[in-house]
């Protein structure tokens, strides 16, 4: 889990007595058919780190219930595990808290993972607590017969720290069980000292056959310049994947062997600035569905930093032949259309109009643009963009006004292999000089984009709510076609 709280808040937690945790979460009033971009219904409630898991045809989404953006229990989080499940990613069942704060010393039930073994569900997690006046993170686990009702095991915590590793940063255990029945944990931490300063982030590797005696193996990952948070690990079609956080972003490496040597992919598909703590789970026979959360913005200002807690966001993970990962919208989770929006194209002199949904912009000496008016705040836009000459860039302005101002630029740059959405961007996006399919979902204060069913980018946008969309091309000729605008639920 990302430590999205400042040092001042932590210091205050030492000076004042801990407030009693009082979070009211009612699963019966939560939506049953809209988990994409989900935020819990209730007073000041948000989604934190997501922990997806799959068993026996059911996708389990465990997620941290956050209250007041990590400020519960004097800034230590006060997080608890909630649960939503689905068999088809369309209809969901929401449950009461499945792993909660039961003791005064438990200041947060932090991120972890779940495994099914010995006909039971095992949930491993970190518990944040104060020990001798200092914040520590220690490992705990619970067992369930159904994945819903968990019983915490004793001793709790069962493991406090590994020799040579940080006690303050010791969290987010990723569990798996090998063919011999041995439990493995990858734990986010950092070395007490390292040869190269500030590159001491590591994943501790613990093993146990009986869940009582644990051995420290060689770390599975070292040399990170931050704690490699919220690790994920899975085997898929002959490739082993290790996913981890670094300074708030999500990265992965791959290997043909269980513990490396790790290979860097050509681009980091899971690294979207506004999709935090990306974790994946199997779905069906050979699919993987990733879950993450879109952070809120401080003081609800577009250019302010992120703060803990927000909405869910899901991605379907695609595997290329060389093991490289790509992502797209899970088709089952795209918001439903209410109606097709009748659009009238308003174009400048650089534009050749073919229909209301198809046109060519030819602007070698500058920028050509068109726009549509009266676009709903919540809508889905799909289109194809085809450059026919060299160009500088092309794109859209979403939620702009009648002059294209005060909106959010969705910009495509083939020279930089880069896509920008407002004040965030993704890199390593290839073939932007070829025809591309673009799928855009605008839902409340979230804009989510998928390019060619291979790369995604999302952003939290708050201040601009214009009802115009603009499409433009700079220094080149670009065809825009098959434009469809639908109002969504």
JOBEL-V194006 format. One record per pair of residues at least 24 apart in sequence whose ideal C-beta (glycine too) atoms are under 10 Angstrom apart, sorted by the first residue. I is the first residue (numbers start at 1). J is the second residue. Records with the same first field share a line. If there is no record, write none. Layout:
I: J ; J
This chain:
1: 48 ; 49 ; 64 ; 66 ; 70 ; 77 ; 79 ; 108 ; 110 ; 111 ; 112 ; 125 ; 126 ; 128 ; 137 ; 171 ; 172 ; 188 ; 229 ; 230 ; 245 ; 276 ; 277 ; 308
2: 48 ; 49 ; 70 ; 111 ; 172 ; 226 ; 227 ; 229 ; 230 ; 245 ; 247 ; 248 ; 249 ; 276 ; 277 ; 293 ; 295 ; 306 ; 308
3: 70 ; 77 ; 128 ; 135 ; 137 ; 168 ; 169 ; 171 ; 226 ; 227 ; 229 ; 248 ; 308
4: 48 ; 69 ; 70 ; 77 ; 248 ; 276 ; 295 ; 296 ; 305 ; 306 ; 307 ; 308 ; 309
5: 69 ; 70 ; 71 ; 74 ; 75 ; 76 ; 77 ; 307 ; 308
6: 70 ; 75
7: 75
8: 75
9: 70 ; 71 ; 74 ; 75 ; 76
10: 74 ; 75 ; 76 ; 134 ; 135
11: 74 ; 75
12: 74 ; 75
13: 73 ; 74 ; 75 ; 76 ; 107 ; 130 ; 135
14: 74 ; 130 ; 133 ; 134 ; 135
15: 74
16: 74
17: 74
18: 72 ; 73 ; 74 ; 76 ; 78 ; 104 ; 105 ; 107 ; 130
19: 71 ; 72 ; 73 ; 74 ; 78
20: 73 ; 78 ; 104
21: 67 ; 72 ; 73 ; 77 ; 78 ; 79 ; 80 ; 100 ; 101 ; 104 ; 106 ; 107 ; 108
22: 67 ; 72 ; 78
23: 65 ; 66 ; 67 ; 68 ; 72 ; 78 ; 79 ; 80 ; 97 ; 100 ; 101
24: 67
25: 65 ; 67 ; 80 ; 82 ; 94 ; 96 ; 97 ; 100
26: 94 ; 96
27: 82 ; 83 ; 84 ; 93 ; 94 ; 95 ; 96 ; 97
28: 94 ; 96
29: 94
30: 82 ; 84 ; 92 ; 93 ; 94 ; 95
31: 84 ; 92 ; 94
32: 84 ; 86 ; 90 ; 91 ; 92 ; 93 ; 94
33: 86 ; 90 ; 91 ; 92 ; 333 ; 336 ; 489
34: 90 ; 92 ; 312 ; 333 ; 335 ; 336 ; 443 ; 489
35: 59 ; 61 ; 63 ; 84 ; 86 ; 89 ; 90 ; 91 ; 92 ; 94 ; 291 ; 311 ; 312 ; 313 ; 314 ; 330 ; 333
36: 89 ; 291 ; 311 ; 312 ; 313 ; 314 ; 329 ; 330 ; 332 ; 333 ; 334 ; 335 ; 441 ; 443 ; 446 ; 448
37: 294 ; 310 ; 311 ; 312 ; 313 ; 314 ; 333 ; 335 ; 441 ; 443 ; 444 ; 445 ; 446 ; 448 ; 458
38: 63 ; 84 ; 92 ; 94 ; 293 ; 310 ; 311 ; 312 ; 313 ; 314
39: 293 ; 294 ; 296 ; 309 ; 310 ; 311 ; 312 ; 444 ; 446
40: 65 ; 66 ; 67 ; 82 ; 84 ; 94 ; 309 ; 311 ; 312
41: 94
42: 67
43: 67 ; 68
44: 68 ; 69 ; 71 ; 72 ; 309
45: 82 ; 309
46: 70 ; 293 ; 294 ; 295 ; 296 ; 307 ; 308 ; 309 ; 310 ; 311
47: 82 ; 84 ; 291 ; 292 ; 293 ; 294 ; 295 ; 309 ; 310 ; 311 ; 312 ; 313
48: 77 ; 79 ; 80 ; 81 ; 82 ; 108 ; 110 ; 111 ; 276 ; 277 ; 293 ; 295 ; 308 ; 309 ; 310
49: 79 ; 81 ; 110 ; 111 ; 112 ; 172 ; 229 ; 230 ; 245 ; 276 ; 277 ; 279 ; 291 ; 292 ; 293 ; 308 ; 309
50: 84 ; 111 ; 230 ; 276 ; 277 ; 278 ; 279 ; 281 ; 290 ; 291 ; 292 ; 293 ; 312 ; 313 ; 314
51: 81 ; 83 ; 111 ; 112 ; 113 ; 114 ; 123 ; 125 ; 172 ; 174 ; 230 ; 232 ; 277 ; 279 ; 281 ; 291
52: 113 ; 114 ; 232 ; 278 ; 279 ; 280 ; 281 ; 282 ; 283 ; 288 ; 289 ; 290 ; 291 ; 292 ; 314
53: 83 ; 85 ; 113 ; 114 ; 115 ; 116 ; 121 ; 123 ; 147 ; 279 ; 281 ; 282 ; 291
54: 114 ; 116 ; 280 ; 281 ; 282 ; 283 ; 284 ; 287 ; 288 ; 289
55: 85 ; 114 ; 115 ; 116 ; 121 ; 147 ; 281 ; 282
56: 87 ; 116 ; 147
57: 87 ; 88 ; 283 ; 284
58: 85 ; 86 ; 87 ; 93 ; 147 ; 283
59: 84 ; 85 ; 86 ; 87 ; 88 ; 89 ; 92 ; 281 ; 282 ; 283 ; 284 ; 287 ; 289 ; 291 ; 314
60: 84 ; 85 ; 86 ; 95 ; 98 ; 114 ; 116 ; 121 ; 147 ; 148 ; 281
61: 85 ; 86 ; 89 ; 92 ; 94 ; 279 ; 281 ; 289 ; 291 ; 312 ; 314
62: 95 ; 98 ; 99 ; 111 ; 112 ; 113 ; 114 ; 123 ; 125 ; 147 ; 279 ; 291
63: 111 ; 277 ; 291 ; 293 ; 312
64: 99 ; 108 ; 109 ; 110 ; 111 ; 112 ; 125 ; 277 ; 293 ; 308 ; 309
65: 97 ; 100 ; 109 ; 309
66: 108 ; 293 ; 296 ; 307 ; 308 ; 309 ; 310
67: 309
68: 307 ; 308 ; 309
69: 295 ; 296 ; 298 ; 306 ; 307 ; 308 ; 309 ; 310
70: 108 ; 307 ; 308 ; 309
71: 307 ; 308 ; 309
72: 101 ; 107 ; 108
73: 101 ; 106 ; 107 ; 108 ; 128 ; 130
74: 107 ; 130
75: 107 ; 135
76: 106 ; 107 ; 108 ; 110 ; 128 ; 129 ; 130 ; 135
77: 101 ; 107 ; 108 ; 109 ; 110 ; 128 ; 308 ; 309
78: 106 ; 107 ; 108 ; 109 ; 128
79: 107 ; 108 ; 109 ; 110 ; 111 ; 125 ; 128 ; 308 ; 309
80: 106 ; 108 ; 109
81: 109 ; 110 ; 111 ; 112 ; 114 ; 123 ; 125 ; 142 ; 150
83: 147 ; 148 ; 150
84: 291 ; 312
85: 147 ; 148
86: 283 ; 289 ; 332 ; 333
87: 283 ; 284
88: 283 ; 284 ; 332
89: 283 ; 284 ; 287 ; 289 ; 314 ; 316 ; 330 ; 331 ; 332 ; 333
90: 330 ; 332 ; 333 ; 336
91: 332
93: 148
95: 147 ; 148 ; 149
96: 148 ; 149
97: 150
98: 123 ; 142 ; 144 ; 146 ; 147 ; 148 ; 149 ; 150
99: 123 ; 125 ; 140 ; 141 ; 142 ; 144 ; 150 ; 152
100: 150 ; 152
101: 127
102: 152 ; 156
103: 127 ; 129 ; 152 ; 156
104: 129
105: 129 ; 130 ; 131 ; 156 ; 157
106: 140 ; 152 ; 156 ; 157
107: 135 ; 136 ; 137
108: 135 ; 137 ; 171
109: 140 ; 142 ; 152
110: 137 ; 138 ; 139 ; 140 ; 171 ; 172 ; 173 ; 188 ; 230
111: 171 ; 172 ; 173 ; 174 ; 188 ; 229 ; 230 ; 231 ; 245 ; 277 ; 279
112: 139 ; 140 ; 141 ; 142 ; 171 ; 172 ; 173 ; 174 ; 175 ; 185 ; 187 ; 230
113: 172 ; 173 ; 174 ; 175 ; 176 ; 185 ; 186 ; 230 ; 231 ; 232 ; 233 ; 279 ; 281
114: 142 ; 144 ; 147 ; 150 ; 175 ; 281
115: 174 ; 175 ; 176 ; 177 ; 183 ; 184
116: 144 ; 147 ; 177
117: 175 ; 176 ; 177 ; 181 ; 183
118: 143 ; 177 ; 181
119: 145
120: 144 ; 145 ; 146 ; 147
121: 145 ; 146 ; 147 ; 148 ; 149 ; 150
122: 150 ; 153 ; 175 ; 177 ; 183 ; 211
123: 147 ; 150 ; 152 ; 153 ; 173 ; 175
124: 158 ; 159 ; 172 ; 173 ; 174 ; 175 ; 183 ; 185 ; 187 ; 211
125: 150 ; 152 ; 157 ; 171 ; 172 ; 173 ; 175
126: 157 ; 159 ; 169 ; 170 ; 171 ; 172 ; 173 ; 187 ; 188
127: 152 ; 156 ; 157 ; 171
128: 168 ; 171
129: 157
131: 160 ; 167 ; 168
134: 167 ; 168
135: 167 ; 168 ; 169
136: 160 ; 161 ; 166 ; 167 ; 168 ; 169 ; 170 ; 171
137: 161 ; 166 ; 167 ; 168 ; 169 ; 170 ; 171 ; 172 ; 187 ; 188 ; 189
138: 167 ; 170 ; 171
139: 170 ; 171 ; 172 ; 173 ; 185 ; 187 ; 206 ; 214
140: 173
141: 173 ; 175 ; 183 ; 185 ; 211
143: 211
153: 211
155: 212
158: 208 ; 211 ; 212 ; 214
159: 185 ; 187 ; 204 ; 206 ; 208 ; 211 ; 214
161: 187 ; 189 ; 204
162: 187 ; 189 ; 191 ; 202 ; 204 ; 205 ; 206 ; 214 ; 216 ; 219
163: 192 ; 216
164: 189 ; 191 ; 192 ; 193 ; 202 ; 204 ; 216 ; 219
165: 189 ; 190 ; 191 ; 192 ; 200 ; 202 ; 204 ; 216 ; 219
166: 190 ; 191 ; 192 ; 200 ; 201 ; 202 ; 204 ; 227
167: 192
168: 227
169: 200 ; 201 ; 202 ; 226 ; 227 ; 229
170: 204 ; 227
171: 227 ; 229 ; 230
172: 203 ; 227 ; 228 ; 229 ; 230 ; 231 ; 232 ; 244 ; 245 ; 277 ; 279
173: 203 ; 204 ; 206 ; 231
174: 203 ; 220 ; 230 ; 231 ; 232 ; 233 ; 234 ; 242 ; 243 ; 244 ; 279
175: 206 ; 233
176: 233 ; 234 ; 235 ; 258
178: 207 ; 258
180: 209
181: 209 ; 210
182: 207 ; 208 ; 209 ; 210 ; 215
183: 207 ; 208 ; 209 ; 210 ; 211 ; 214
184: 208 ; 217 ; 220 ; 233 ; 258 ; 259
185: 214 ; 217 ; 231
186: 217 ; 219 ; 220 ; 221 ; 228 ; 231 ; 232 ; 233 ; 242 ; 244 ; 259
187: 216 ; 219 ; 220 ; 228 ; 231
188: 221 ; 224 ; 226 ; 227 ; 228 ; 229 ; 230 ; 231 ; 244 ; 245
189: 219 ; 227 ; 228 ; 229
190: 222 ; 224 ; 225 ; 226 ; 227 ; 228
191: 219 ; 222 ; 223
194: 222 ; 223 ; 224
195: 223
196: 223 ; 225
197: 225
198: 224 ; 225 ; 226
199: 223 ; 224 ; 225 ; 226
200: 224 ; 225 ; 226 ; 227
201: 225 ; 226 ; 227 ; 228 ; 229 ; 244 ; 245 ; 246 ; 247
202: 227 ; 228
203: 227 ; 228 ; 229 ; 231 ; 233 ; 242 ; 244
205: 259
217: 259
218: 259
219: 259
220: 244 ; 258 ; 259 ; 260 ; 262
221: 253 ; 259 ; 260 ; 262
224: 251
229: 276 ; 277
230: 276 ; 277 ; 278 ; 279 ; 292
231: 279
232: 270 ; 277 ; 278 ; 279 ; 280 ; 281 ; 290
233: 258 ; 259 ; 279 ; 280
234: 279 ; 280 ; 281 ; 282 ; 288 ; 317
236: 280 ; 282 ; 286 ; 288 ; 317 ; 319 ; 323 ; 325
237: 286 ; 319 ; 321 ; 323
238: 319 ; 323
239: 263 ; 319 ; 322 ; 323 ; 324 ; 325
240: 323
241: 265 ; 270 ; 280 ; 288 ; 317 ; 319 ; 323 ; 325
243: 270 ; 277 ; 278 ; 279 ; 280 ; 290 ; 325
244: 278
245: 270 ; 271 ; 276 ; 277 ; 278
246: 271
248: 273 ; 276 ; 277 ; 295 ; 306
249: 273 ; 275 ; 276 ; 278
250: 275 ; 276 ; 277 ; 278 ; 279 ; 290 ; 292
251: 278
252: 278 ; 280 ; 317 ; 324 ; 325
254: 319 ; 322 ; 323 ; 324 ; 325
255: 323
256: 323
263: 322 ; 323 ; 324
265: 320 ; 322 ; 323 ; 324 ; 325 ; 326 ; 428
266: 320 ; 322 ; 324 ; 428 ; 430
267: 324 ; 325 ; 326 ; 417 ; 426 ; 427 ; 428 ; 429 ; 430 ; 455
268: 325 ; 426 ; 427 ; 428
269: 315 ; 317 ; 318 ; 320 ; 324 ; 325 ; 326 ; 327 ; 426 ; 428 ; 429 ; 454 ; 455 ; 456
270: 315 ; 317 ; 325 ; 326 ; 327 ; 456
271: 426 ; 427 ; 428
272: 313 ; 315 ; 327 ; 421 ; 424 ; 425 ; 426 ; 448 ; 455 ; 456 ; 457 ; 458 ; 459
273: 306 ; 421 ; 423 ; 424 ; 425 ; 426 ; 457 ; 458 ; 459 ; 460
274: 306 ; 310 ; 313 ; 421 ; 422 ; 423 ; 424 ; 446 ; 447 ; 448 ; 457 ; 458 ; 459 ; 460 ; 461
275: 312 ; 313 ; 314 ; 315 ; 327 ; 424 ; 448 ; 456 ; 457 ; 458 ; 459
276: 306 ; 308 ; 309 ; 310 ; 313
278: 313 ; 315 ; 317 ; 327
280: 315 ; 316 ; 317 ; 325 ; 327
281: 317
283: 316 ; 317 ; 330 ; 332
286: 319
287: 316 ; 317 ; 318 ; 319 ; 330
288: 315 ; 316 ; 317 ; 318 ; 319 ; 325 ; 327
289: 314 ; 315 ; 316 ; 317 ; 330 ; 332 ; 333
290: 314 ; 315 ; 316 ; 317 ; 325 ; 327 ; 330 ; 456
291: 315
292: 458
294: 445 ; 446 ; 448 ; 458 ; 459 ; 460
295: 460
296: 445 ; 460 ; 462
297: 445 ; 459 ; 460 ; 461 ; 462 ; 463
299: 462
300: 445 ; 460 ; 462 ; 463
301: 462 ; 463
302: 408 ; 422 ; 423 ; 445 ; 459 ; 460 ; 461 ; 462 ; 463 ; 464
303: 422 ; 423 ; 462 ; 463
304: 460 ; 462
306: 460
310: 445 ; 446 ; 460
311: 443 ; 444 ; 445 ; 446 ; 458 ; 460
313: 446 ; 448 ; 456 ; 458
314: 448
315: 448 ; 450 ; 456 ; 458
316: 450 ; 453 ; 456
318: 453 ; 454
320: 454
324: 454
325: 454
326: 452 ; 453 ; 454 ; 455 ; 456
327: 450 ; 453 ; 454 ; 455 ; 456 ; 457
328: 439 ; 450 ; 451 ; 452 ; 453 ; 454 ; 455 ; 456
329: 380 ; 439 ; 441 ; 448 ; 449 ; 450 ; 453 ; 456
331: 453
333: 441
334: 380 ; 439 ; 441 ; 448 ; 450 ; 488
335: 378 ; 379 ; 380 ; 441 ; 442 ; 443 ; 448 ; 486 ; 487 ; 488 ; 489
336: 380 ; 486 ; 488 ; 489
337: 379 ; 380 ; 484 ; 485 ; 486 ; 487 ; 488 ; 489
338: 376 ; 378 ; 379 ; 486 ; 487 ; 488 ; 489
339: 376 ; 379 ; 485 ; 486 ; 487 ; 488
340: 484 ; 485 ; 486 ; 487
341: 372 ; 374 ; 375 ; 376 ; 379 ; 380 ; 381 ; 484 ; 485 ; 486 ; 487
342: 372 ; 374 ; 485
343: 371 ; 372 ; 373 ; 374 ; 375 ; 381 ; 469 ; 483 ; 484 ; 485
344: 371 ; 372 ; 373 ; 374
345: 370 ; 371 ; 372 ; 373 ; 471 ; 480 ; 483
346: 370 ; 371 ; 372 ; 373 ; 402 ; 468 ; 470
347: 371 ; 471
348: 472
350: 472 ; 473 ; 477
351: 471 ; 472 ; 473 ; 480
352: 477 ; 479
354: 479 ; 480 ; 481
355: 481 ; 482 ; 483
356: 483
357: 383 ; 480 ; 481 ; 482 ; 483 ; 484 ; 485
358: 383 ; 384 ; 479 ; 480 ; 481 ; 482 ; 483
359: 471 ; 478 ; 479 ; 480 ; 481 ; 483
360: 386 ; 388 ; 473 ; 477 ; 478 ; 479 ; 480 ; 481
361: 391 ; 394 ; 471 ; 472 ; 473 ; 474 ; 476 ; 477 ; 478 ; 479 ; 480
362: 388 ; 389 ; 473 ; 476 ; 477 ; 478 ; 479
363: 391 ; 392 ; 394 ; 472 ; 473 ; 474 ; 475 ; 476 ; 477 ; 478
364: 389 ; 390 ; 391 ; 392 ; 473 ; 474 ; 475 ; 476 ; 477
365: 474 ; 475
366: 392 ; 473 ; 474 ; 475
367: 392 ; 393 ; 394 ; 404 ; 472 ; 473 ; 474 ; 475
368: 394 ; 471 ; 472 ; 473 ; 474 ; 475 ; 476 ; 477 ; 478
369: 396 ; 397 ; 404 ; 470 ; 471 ; 472 ; 473 ; 474
370: 469 ; 470 ; 471 ; 472 ; 473 ; 480 ; 483
371: 396 ; 397 ; 400 ; 401 ; 402 ; 403 ; 404 ; 468 ; 469 ; 470 ; 471 ; 472
372: 467 ; 468 ; 469 ; 470 ; 471 ; 483 ; 485
373: 402 ; 466 ; 467 ; 468 ; 469
374: 467 ; 468 ; 485
375: 399 ; 400 ; 442 ; 466 ; 467 ; 468 ; 469 ; 485 ; 487
376: 442 ; 467 ; 485 ; 486 ; 487 ; 488
377: 442 ; 443 ; 444 ; 445 ; 465 ; 466 ; 467 ; 487 ; 488
378: 441 ; 442 ; 443 ; 444 ; 446 ; 486 ; 487 ; 488 ; 489
379: 440 ; 441 ; 442 ; 443 ; 467 ; 469 ; 485 ; 486 ; 487 ; 488
380: 439 ; 440 ; 441 ; 442 ; 443 ; 448 ; 484 ; 485 ; 486 ; 487 ; 488
381: 410 ; 438 ; 439 ; 440 ; 441 ; 442 ; 449 ; 469 ; 471 ; 483 ; 484 ; 485 ; 486
382: 437 ; 438 ; 439 ; 440 ; 441 ; 450 ; 482 ; 483 ; 484 ; 485 ; 486
383: 436 ; 437 ; 438 ; 439 ; 440 ; 471 ; 480 ; 481 ; 482 ; 483 ; 484 ; 485
384: 435 ; 436 ; 437 ; 438 ; 479 ; 480 ; 481 ; 482 ; 483
385: 412 ; 432 ; 434 ; 435 ; 436 ; 437 ; 438 ; 451 ; 471 ; 473 ; 478 ; 479 ; 480 ; 481 ; 482 ; 483
386: 433 ; 434 ; 435 ; 436 ; 477 ; 478 ; 479 ; 480 ; 481
387: 412 ; 414 ; 432 ; 433 ; 434 ; 435 ; 436 ; 473 ; 476 ; 477 ; 478 ; 479
388: 435 ; 476 ; 477 ; 478 ; 479
389: 433 ; 473 ; 475 ; 476 ; 477 ; 478
390: 414 ; 415 ; 433 ; 475 ; 476 ; 477
391: 415 ; 432 ; 433 ; 473 ; 474 ; 475 ; 476 ; 477 ; 478
392: 473 ; 474 ; 475 ; 476
393: 418 ; 420 ; 432 ; 472 ; 473 ; 474 ; 475 ; 476 ; 478
394: 432 ; 436 ; 471 ; 472 ; 473 ; 474 ; 475 ; 476 ; 477 ; 478 ; 480
395: 419 ; 420 ; 421 ; 438 ; 470 ; 471 ; 472 ; 473 ; 474 ; 478
396: 421 ; 438 ; 440 ; 449 ; 469 ; 470 ; 471 ; 472 ; 480
397: 464 ; 466 ; 468 ; 469 ; 470 ; 471 ; 472
398: 422 ; 440 ; 442 ; 447 ; 449 ; 459 ; 461 ; 464 ; 466 ; 468 ; 469 ; 470
399: 442 ; 447 ; 461 ; 463 ; 464 ; 465 ; 466 ; 467 ; 468 ; 469
400: 464 ; 466 ; 467 ; 468 ; 469 ; 470
401: 464 ; 465 ; 466 ; 467 ; 468 ; 470
402: 466 ; 467 ; 468 ; 470
403: 466 ; 468 ; 470
404: 466 ; 468 ; 469 ; 470 ; 472
405: 464 ; 466 ; 468 ; 470
406: 463 ; 464 ; 465 ; 466 ; 468
407: 461 ; 464 ; 465 ; 466 ; 468 ; 469 ; 470
408: 442 ; 447 ; 459 ; 461 ; 463 ; 464 ; 466
409: 470 ; 472
410: 438 ; 440 ; 447 ; 449 ; 451 ; 457 ; 459 ; 469 ; 470 ; 471
411: 472 ; 474
412: 436 ; 438 ; 451 ; 473 ; 478
413: 474
414: 476
419: 449 ; 451 ; 455 ; 456 ; 457
420: 457 ; 459
421: 447 ; 448 ; 449 ; 457 ; 458 ; 459 ; 461
422: 447 ; 457 ; 459 ; 460 ; 461 ; 464
423: 459 ; 460 ; 461
424: 457 ; 458 ; 459 ; 460 ; 461
425: 457 ; 459
426: 451 ; 455 ; 456 ; 457 ; 458
427: 455
428: 455
429: 454 ; 455 ; 457
430: 454 ; 455
433: 476
435: 479 ; 481
437: 482
438: 480 ; 483
440: 469 ; 485
441: 486 ; 488
442: 469 ; 488
443: 488 ; 489
